[in-house]
Amino acid sequence: MQTIGHQLGELFLQAVPTVLIILLFYFILRAVFFKPLLAVMAERDARTVGAEKASEAAEAAAAEKVKQYREALKQAREKVYAEQEAARKKLLDERAAETKETRTRAAGEVSAAKTRAAAELAAARRDVEATVAELSAEIARRMLEAPPRPGAPAREAR
């Protein structure tokens, strides 16, 4: 057993320089290679996170701009629709006023025409009534004076 312990001790003594070289190599690599590499990776992560935050902020700003644009567009449309409605109402009011004026004028013309027609009818009736007596006397005279036609039936007195 003693030989085994002695052999293990020699093995450890021979391994000490290798362990020291490995430890020295580790510290050198850590200082020269891993520290700058970790710093670069940390900076890259920070930039990535910063870029993501900047991207989210830009996206939120763009969404706000889109919302403002849509709101402005909606207001502009409402304004145009209101102007169109006002113009349409004005046109309808003008059209109604013209229609009312035309109806009034037409009613006046119809009334004047009815008055003229009534006056003409009254004048015609007066003329007819004035000439009825003359015409009936003329008709009666001619009927009484007319000689009977040959082959015509005799007139009966009524």
QUIDA-V557016 format. One record per residue. N is the residue number from 0. RES is the residue in one letter. PSI is psi in whole degrees, -180 to 180 (none if undefined). Layout:
BEGIN
n = [N,N]
res = [RES,RES]
psi = [PSI,PSI]
END
This chain:
BEGIN
n = [0,1,2,3,4,5,6,7,8,9,10,11,12,13,14,15,16,17,18,19,20,21,22,23,24,25,26,27,28,29,30,31,32,33,34,35,36,37,38,39,40,41,42,43,44,45,46,47,48,49,50,51,52,53,54,55,56,57,58,59,60,61,62,63,64,65,66,67,68,69,70,71,72,73,74,75,76,77,78,79,80,81,82,83,84,85,86,87,88,89,90,91,92,93,94,95,96,97,98,99,100,101,102,103,104,105,106,107,108,109,110,111,112,113,114,115,116,117,118,119,120,121,122,123,124,125,126,127,128,129,130,131,132,133,134,135,136,137,138,139,140,141,142,143,144,145,146,147,148,149,150,151,152,153,154,155,156,157]
res = [M,Q,T,I,G,H,Q,L,G,E,L,F,L,Q,A,V,P,T,V,L,I,I,L,L,F,Y,F,I,L,R,A,V,F,F,K,P,L,L,A,V,M,A,E,R,D,A,R,T,V,G,A,E,K,A,S,E,A,A,E,A,A,A,A,E,K,V,K,Q,Y,R,E,A,L,K,Q,A,R,E,K,V,Y,A,E,Q,E,A,A,R,K,K,L,L,D,E,R,A,A,E,T,K,E,T,R,T,R,A,A,G,E,V,S,A,A,K,T,R,A,A,A,E,L,A,A,A,R,R,D,V,E,A,T,V,A,E,L,S,A,E,I,A,R,R,M,L,E,A,P,P,R,P,G,A,P,A,R,E,A,R]
psi = [-30,-35,-36,-45,-40,-42,-38,-40,-44,-40,-43,-38,-37,-27,-18,-48,-37,-42,-42,-41,-43,-44,-43,-45,-40,-49,-38,-48,-39,-43,-39,-36,-56,-40,-51,-38,-44,-36,-42,-42,-40,-41,-42,-43,-43,-43,-40,-46,-43,-42,-39,-43,-41,-39,-43,-40,-42,-38,-42,-41,-41,-41,-39,-42,-42,-42,-44,-41,-46,-40,-44,-41,-41,-44,-40,-42,-44,-40,-44,-43,-40,-42,-41,-42,-41,-43,-41,-43,-42,-45,-43,-40,-43,-43,-41,-41,-43,-41,-43,-44,-43,-42,-42,-46,-42,-41,-40,-44,-41,-42,-44,-40,-39,-41,-45,-44,-42,-40,-43,-40,-44,-42,-41,-40,-42,-44,-45,-44,-35,-34,-7,-46,-44,-45,-44,-37,-41,-43,-45,-42,-45,-38,-37,-30,-20,129,150,144,148,135,2,146,152,146,144,143,141,none]
END
